[in-house]
């Protein structure tokens, strides 16, 4: 079983300025729960109870969220408001949280390499909190963990997007094996529609084998002058095997304002109202 999941949460969140000037984008609430908590709950559901946070300057709120607030606990203890803490208490009871700081923003590949000391030499999940994934059944990471037990190699989650939107994503091409599972031959980071090998876009869920760290170390900067995880995964695919999985569920791009609003409306109407 994969027991660790990495959360690269050091980004600036510039698309949500000025809200993210002093507030981490990962702490933006979808109704009454921050984005990063949804991702942590998905990881814990998949058995990945050790959550490795790659943070940066101005991200103390994330660290504090996954800790006990003694003053708050004392103030609302025994009141009707105490139940509002149930979800985060459940996360704190089940999860273990470790932190390391990414001093420079050099791309997702660099962020993942920064978290190497928190992972060690074992396979691990990666969650990008910007991507909120909702499922009636097992979460995306749980689906991918089951797939890892079969293939024992790195896996990326993919979805079909319109060709006019492929420039926003890493895009894969490969041999279709079965049931939305592909053996990756090619990966391109943010291609134009003319250059894209397909419309199968990578979203913010990965399972990576530990050799990825050495591969990232030898991967030169790519798109935007950053160390891209897609470039490292392309090397891994050339040397061995990388799988892509068209996951079951619905994904919201909460890194954009329209996607964030759509996710908020969906969660309010389909979850919050039904639970309250």
Secondary structure, DSSP 4 states (H G I P E B T S, - for coil): ---EEEEE-----GGGTTGGGSS-GGG-EETTEEHHHHHHHHHHHTT--EEEEEE-TT-HHHHHHTS--HHHHHHHTTSGGGGGGHHHHHHHHH-EEEEEE--S---HHHHHHHTHHHH-SS-EEEE-TTEEEE-SSS-HHHHHHHHHHHH-SEEEEEEE--GGGGGGSEEEEEEEEETTEEEEEEEEES--TTT-S-SEEEEEEEEE-TTHHHHHHTPPP-GGGS--HHHHHHHHHHHS-EEEEE-SSEEEETTSHHHHHHHHHHHIIIIIHHH-
